[in-house]
Every structure is written in C-alpha cells, then in structure tokens.
C-alpha cells in the first residue's frame, strides 16, 4: 500500500526504528505491506513523539492525533495534526475573574482553558493560546470575555460557557457579532459571518464568502471549495451548466473538505483537472472521491467522477 505522510509540525519519521525522512506540509510516501505491522514513530522537535502501528486498524480506527484519508487505488494519506509538549510542568498562562467565573488558560503538555463558576468547563485551547490577550466586550448588551491567541478567538459568556471558538481574520462586537472566518481554500477565502446573541448561544444570521486571491491556475479546486463553503460557485460555470447549479451539492454529496490529488493519482489520470472530495466516516477518518472538470472558454462545462485504479 502506498501511504503518504504529512505533518503540521516539522518532524522526523521513523519506520521500525529507522529514519525514513523528514515530514512537513508536503507529502512524503512509502510503500508498506500492512501485514508487516510496521511501527511508525513521528518525532517533532521540542514535543513528545507520536507512535502507531501501520496495519488494517489504522484505516478503520486511527489514533486521535491523526487524520486519515482513504484515497482509493491502494493509497492513503496520514496527516499528523497534534503533538504534546515535552514540558509537562503545570504553568498558568493567563487567569482572571469574569462575571463570577474564574477563567484560566494553562499549559501541561498542551494548552488548555478552564472556567470555574456555577458550572465547570474545560477544553483544549490550542498552541496559539500559549500567549493570550483578553478583552471584556458586549454582544447585544450581554457581557462576554474575548480571549485571543494569535488569530484564534474564544468567547466566554457571562455564565461561563464557551459560545465561540474559531480562527478569525476580524471580529466586531456590538448588537451582533461580526466575524471574518478564514477558510482553507486556494483563494484565501474569508466567510463574513454575522451572529445574533440571546445571552445563551450565538445564531448565524448571514454569511458571505469573499475571495482574496486569483483562481487562474486552480479554477477546479476553487470551484469545489466554493460549493463546500457556500460561495458564489456559479461564476465558475458555463452557460450550459448554470441551469443545473441548484442540484450540484446533491450530486457531489456531503463532503467536508477539498484536497489536491496525490502524485499517484496523476500516474493514471495525468491530464485530469481533478480534486479529492473528503467524505467523513468518523471524526478523523475520511473516504476520498475524485471529481474532475472540463473547461470551455475558461468556464467549467462538465463535472464528472474519476475512478482510482
């Protein structure tokens, strides 16, 4: 089986104890027989290594620090997304009292958020919150606490509940919450969202997709991403396809992510303008189906599935 590896944190990959290469955001691959039950160890600098066996179980119940994509054609992608810090000492990063709640951001192998008040709340905050800034704000007249960790924002309500957690390009507090949410797209798209707030939860009022980069060299990827995120995908379609725009989402199914095909895909389909659409099997396991487009005068005039061999 051809297995591709990527890691959000630069790391070394060991297979059965032997160095097999360096991992980063660009995929590296290895041909592995699942019957060999190969032991994989991924070792990032300054963090604890993550390890797992490469066997059939990996592709039906992957460990929670990975995302696994079944690519078809005897291929799979293993993405390492989280590592624990080698420093397990408890450290208070930020602490304050807000509306009778004790809000604490701390590190102990990872970075966590705890809120103690009438109720108790605890969650992983993410590495960006290793440095925190905080501001007391109001939404629709209700006090909230905004915690910023780099581009990440967590909002705590006056009752001590987490009502928002996302990466943001912008955030405006007032009668409503207006937030620009960066999307993982080739066009650097931002979802411009507005939320109403009733003191308990946020409710989405409107959302508009704004593209910030050209799609000239990746129109097919941009098109599928626009369908996924509710953007203006009609601008990519030819006149002949426009009448069918309303049924495209049903045709493509409930995919949750768009990826570029791995190198092995192009060995059998070298000319295809294709994208991998990811359909969740469980929280961190995805089945990938490929769809390709054909172009006429710079517009998409056909969309069709591509089978992997």
C-alpha positions in Angstrom: 0.0 0.0 0.0 1.3 3.5 -0.9 1.0 5.7 2.2 1.5 9.4 2.1 2.6 11.3 5.3 2.3 14.9 6.2 2.7 16.8 9.5 1.5 20.2 10.6 4.7 20.4 12.7 8.1 19.6 11.1 9.1 16.2 12.4 11.2 13.1 11.6 9.5 9.9 10.5 10.9 6.5 11.7 9.6 3.2 10.4 10.5 0.2 12.6 13.1 2.3 14.3 14.9 3.5 11.1 14.9 7.1 9.9 12.6 7.3 6.9 12.6 11.0 6.2 11.5 14.5 7.3 7.8 15.4 7.4 6.2 18.8 6.9 3.3 20.2 4.9 4.4 18.5 1.7 3.5 14.8 1.5 6.2 12.1 1.6 5.3 8.5 0.7 6.3 4.9 1.4 5.2 1.6 0.1 4.2 -0.5 3.1 2.7 -4.0 3.4 0.0 -3.8 6.1 0.7 -7.5 7.0 4.2 -6.4 8.2 2.6 -4.4 11.0 5.2 -1.6 10.7 5.7 0.6 13.8 5.7 4.3 12.9 7.1 7.0 15.1 6.9 10.7 14.3 9.3 12.8 16.3 8.9 16.6 16.3 11.4 18.9 17.9 10.6 20.1 21.4 7.5 17.9 21.6 6.7 14.3 22.6 6.8 11.8 19.7 3.6 10.2 18.4 3.6 6.5 17.5 1.2 4.0 15.9 1.2 0.7 14.0 0.6 0.7 10.3 -2.0 -2.1 9.9 -5.6 -2.5 9.0 -6.8 -1.0 12.3 -5.1 2.4 11.3 -7.6 2.7 8.4 -10.7 2.0 10.4 -9.9 3.4 13.8 -7.0 5.9 13.6 -5.4 7.5 16.7 -6.9 10.8 17.7 -3.7 12.8 16.8 -4.1 11.9 13.1 -6.4 12.5 10.2 -6.5 9.5 7.8 -7.8 9.8 4.2 -8.6 6.7 2.2 -7.6 7.7 -1.3 -8.6 4.6 -3.2 -6.3 2.7 -5.6 -4.3 1.2 -2.8 -3.3 4.6 -1.4 -3.9 6.5 1.9 -2.8 9.8 3.5 -1.9 10.0 7.1 -1.8 13.6 8.5 -0.2 14.2 11.9 -2.1 17.2 13.4 -1.3 17.3 17.1 1.7 16.6 19.4 2.0 17.1 23.1 4.7 19.3 24.6 7.7 17.6 26.1 7.3 20.1 29.0 4.7 18.6 31.3 5.1 21.1 34.1 1.9 23.0 35.0 2.1 26.7 34.1 -0.6 29.3 34.4 -0.5 31.4 31.2 -3.5 33.7 32.0 -6.1 34.0 34.8 -8.9 36.4 35.5 -12.3 36.7 37.2 -15.2 37.5 34.9 -18.8 37.7 36.0 -18.2 35.4 38.9 -16.2 32.9 36.9 -12.5 32.1 37.3 -11.1 31.8 33.8 -7.7 30.1 33.5 -5.5 29.3 30.4 -2.7 26.9 31.4 -0.2 24.6 29.8 0.6 21.0 30.8 1.7 19.0 27.8 -0.8 21.1 25.8 -2.6 24.4 26.2 -6.0 24.2 28.0 -8.8 26.5 29.1 -10.7 26.0 32.3 -13.7 28.1 33.5 -14.9 27.7 37.1 -18.2 29.2 38.3 -21.7 27.9 38.9 -20.6 25.3 36.3 -17.2 23.9 35.4 -15.9 24.0 31.8 -12.6 22.5 30.4 -11.2 22.2 26.9 -8.1 22.1 24.8 -7.4 25.7 23.7 -4.6 25.0 21.1 -0.9 26.1 20.9 -1.8 29.6 19.8 -3.1 30.3 23.3 0.4 29.9 24.8 0.3 33.7 24.5 -3.1 35.2 25.4 -4.7 38.7 25.3 -8.2 39.2 26.7 -10.8 41.9 26.4 -14.2 42.3 28.0 -16.8 43.0 25.3 -20.6 43.0 24.9 -22.8 41.4 22.3 -26.4 42.5 22.2 -25.9 44.1 25.7 -24.6 40.9 27.3 -21.0 40.9 28.7 -18.6 38.4 27.2 -14.9 37.7 27.5 -12.9 37.6 24.3 -9.7 35.5 24.5 -7.2 35.9 21.7 -4.4 33.5 20.9 -2.8 34.8 17.7 -5.5 34.6 15.1 -7.7 32.3 17.2 -10.6 33.7 19.2 -12.6 32.1 22.1 -15.6 33.9 23.5 -16.8 33.1 27.0 -20.3 34.1 28.1 -21.3 35.7 31.4 -22.5 32.3 32.5 -19.0 30.7 31.9 -19.9 28.9 28.7 -17.8 28.8 25.6 -20.0 30.3 22.8 -17.5 30.8 20.0 -14.1 29.3 19.1 -12.6 29.8 15.7 -9.7 31.4 13.8 -10.7 34.9 12.8 -9.4 37.5 10.3 -11.5 40.1 12.1 -14.1 40.4 14.9 -16.5 43.2 15.6 -18.6 43.2 18.8 -21.9 45.2 19.2 -25.6 44.5 18.7 -24.4 41.4 16.9 -21.1 39.6 16.5 -19.5 40.1 13.0 -16.6 37.8 12.3 -14.4 37.1 9.3 -13.5 33.4 9.3 -10.6 32.4 7.2 -11.3 29.3 5.1 -8.8 26.7 4.0 -9.0 27.5 0.3 -6.7 28.2 -2.6 -8.3 31.6 -2.9 -7.6 32.6 0.7 -11.4 33.0 1.1 -13.0 34.5 4.2 -16.5 33.8 5.4 -18.0 37.1 6.5 -20.5 36.0 9.2 -22.9 37.9 11.4 -24.4 36.3 14.6 -27.3 37.2 16.8 -26.9 36.5 20.6 -29.6 35.9 23.2 -27.3 35.5 26.2 -27.2 31.8 25.8 -25.9 31.0 22.3 -24.9 32.6 19.0 -27.2 32.2 16.0 -25.9 32.7 12.4 -27.8 35.5 10.7 -25.9 35.7 7.4 -22.7 34.5 5.7 -21.0 35.8 2.6 -17.8 34.4 1.0 -15.1 36.8 0.0 -12.2 35.6 -2.3 -8.9 37.4 -1.9 -6.7 35.6 -4.5 -6.8 34.7 -8.1 -8.0 31.2 -9.2 -6.4 31.3 -12.6 -4.2 28.3 -12.1 -6.6 26.3 -9.9 -10.1 27.0 -11.1 -11.3 23.4 -10.4 -10.1 23.5 -6.8 -11.6 26.9 -6.2 -14.9 25.7 -7.7 -15.3 22.7 -5.3 -14.2 24.8 -2.3 -16.8 27.4 -3.2 -19.5 24.7 -3.4 -18.4 23.4 0.0 -18.4 26.8 1.8 -21.4 28.3 0.1 -19.6 30.8 -2.1 -20.6 32.1 -5.5 -19.7 28.9 -7.4 -21.9 29.9 -10.3 -19.3 32.3 -11.5 -17.1 29.3 -12.5 -19.8 27.6 -14.6 -20.5 27.8 -18.3 -23.9 28.9 -19.6 -24.8 25.2 -20.3 -24.2 24.2 -16.7 -25.9 27.1 -14.9 -29.4 25.6 -15.1 -28.0 22.6 -13.1 -26.3 24.7 -10.3 -29.1 24.0 -7.8 -28.5 20.3 -7.9 -24.7 20.3 -7.7 -24.5 19.9 -4.0 -26.8 16.8 -4.1 -24.7 15.4 -7.0 -21.4 15.9 -5.1 -22.7 14.7 -1.7 -21.9 15.7 1.8 -18.1 16.3 1.5 -16.4 18.3 4.3 -13.0 19.1 2.8 -11.3 19.5 -0.6 -7.7 18.3 -1.2 -5.5 18.2 -4.2 -4.8 14.7 -5.6 -1.6 13.0 -4.5 1.1 12.2 -7.0 -0.1 8.6 -7.5 -3.4 9.9 -8.9 -1.8 11.5 -11.9 0.0 8.3 -12.9 -3.3 7.1 -14.2 -5.1 10.4 -14.9 -2.3 12.8 -15.9 -4.5 15.4 -17.7 -7.4 15.5 -15.3 -8.3 18.8 -13.6 -9.4 16.9 -10.5 -9.9 17.4 -6.8 -10.3 15.0 -3.9 -13.6 15.5 -2.0 -13.5 14.1 1.5 -16.5 12.3 3.0 -16.3 11.7 6.8 -16.5 8.1 8.0 -15.8 9.3 11.6 -14.3 12.3 13.2 -10.8 11.7 11.8 -11.3 9.2 9.1 -12.3 10.2 5.5 -13.2 8.4 2.3 -11.9 10.4 -0.7 -13.6 10.5 -4.1 -12.2 12.3 -7.1 -14.2 14.6 -9.3 -12.8 16.3 -12.4 -13.9 19.2 -14.6 -13.5 20.1 -18.2 -13.2 23.8 -19.3 -14.5 25.7 -22.3 -13.6 29.4 -22.7 -12.3 29.4 -19.1 -15.6 28.1 -17.6 -16.5 24.7 -16.3 -18.7 22.9 -18.8 -18.6 19.3 -17.3 -18.2 17.7 -13.9 -17.6 14.0 -13.7 -16.2 11.4 -11.2 -12.8 9.8 -11.8 -12.3 6.3 -10.6 -9.0 5.3 -9.0 -7.4 2.1 -10.1 
